[in-house]
Amino acid sequence: MGKYVYIYSASNATDAGDNDAWGQWFGKLGEKLIDAGNPFNNNGQAVHEGGVMPVNDKPATGYSIISADSMEEATELAEGCPLVTLKNGAVCVYEALPM
């Protein structure tokens, strides 16, 4: 069983969808949900070799951490996220590797 991080993306943090729908989806994840996470404030910054710049392309609006047997299972579970049904919504899925 591995850990997977969901990074949520929408036009901005206020476009994340209905709180009840999120609660229902988290309930469906059950014990696989390790950390429901938090939403992020707008205006994220990217720090790079050339300095600091705003994140405008696909801003992250929040995160969650789940446990799953594979990337395939983690992405299948993400398909139920209410954010996926929004025009500019997406869930990016990353496997957290053990250290």
C-alpha positions in Angstrom: 0.0 0.0 0.0 1.4 3.4 -1.0 0.7 7.0 -0.2 -0.6 9.3 -3.0 -1.0 13.0 -2.9 -3.8 14.7 -4.7 -3.1 18.2 -5.8 -6.3 20.0 -6.7 -6.4 22.6 -9.4 -9.2 25.1 -10.3 -9.4 28.6 -11.6 -9.0 29.7 -8.0 -9.6 28.4 -4.5 -13.1 29.7 -4.4 -14.0 27.6 -7.5 -13.5 24.3 -5.6 -17.2 23.3 -5.7 -19.8 22.3 -3.2 -18.7 21.5 0.4 -21.4 18.8 0.7 -20.1 17.0 -2.4 -16.6 17.1 -1.0 -17.8 15.6 2.3 -19.7 12.8 0.4 -16.6 12.0 -1.7 -14.3 12.0 1.4 -16.8 9.6 3.0 -16.6 7.3 0.0 -12.8 7.2 0.3 -13.2 5.9 3.8 -10.0 4.5 5.4 -8.0 5.2 2.2 -8.2 8.9 3.2 -5.1 9.6 5.3 -5.3 13.4 5.4 -8.2 15.4 3.9 -5.8 18.3 3.6 -6.7 21.9 3.2 -7.5 24.4 0.5 -4.7 26.8 -0.5 -4.9 30.6 -0.6 -4.8 32.2 -4.1 -1.6 33.8 -5.4 0.9 30.9 -5.0 4.5 31.7 -5.8 7.0 29.6 -7.7 10.6 29.9 -6.5 13.2 29.1 -9.2 16.8 29.9 -10.2 15.8 33.2 -11.7 13.8 34.4 -8.7 10.1 34.3 -7.7 7.1 34.4 -10.0 3.4 33.9 -9.6 1.8 30.5 -10.4 -0.7 31.4 -13.1 -0.8 28.4 -15.4 -2.6 25.8 -13.3 -2.6 27.0 -9.8 -2.9 24.4 -7.0 -6.0 25.1 -4.9 -5.5 22.3 -2.2 -4.3 18.8 -1.4 -5.2 15.5 0.2 -3.3 12.3 0.9 -4.7 8.8 0.4 -3.4 5.3 0.6 -3.8 3.0 -2.5 -2.4 -0.2 -3.9 -1.3 1.5 -7.2 -1.3 4.6 -9.2 -4.2 3.1 -11.2 -6.3 2.8 -8.0 -5.3 6.3 -6.9 -6.4 7.8 -10.2 -9.6 5.8 -10.2 -10.5 7.1 -6.7 -9.7 10.7 -7.9 -12.3 10.4 -10.7 -15.0 10.8 -8.0 -13.7 14.1 -6.8 -16.3 16.9 -7.3 -13.6 19.2 -8.7 -13.3 16.9 -11.8 -16.8 17.9 -13.0 -15.9 21.6 -13.0 -14.9 23.2 -16.3 -11.3 24.1 -15.1 -11.0 21.5 -12.4 -8.4 18.8 -12.2 -6.8 16.4 -9.7 -3.1 15.8 -10.2 -2.0 12.5 -8.6 1.6 11.9 -7.3 3.0 8.9 -5.5 4.9 9.8 -2.4 8.0 7.6 -2.4 9.4 6.2 0.9 12.6 7.8 2.2 
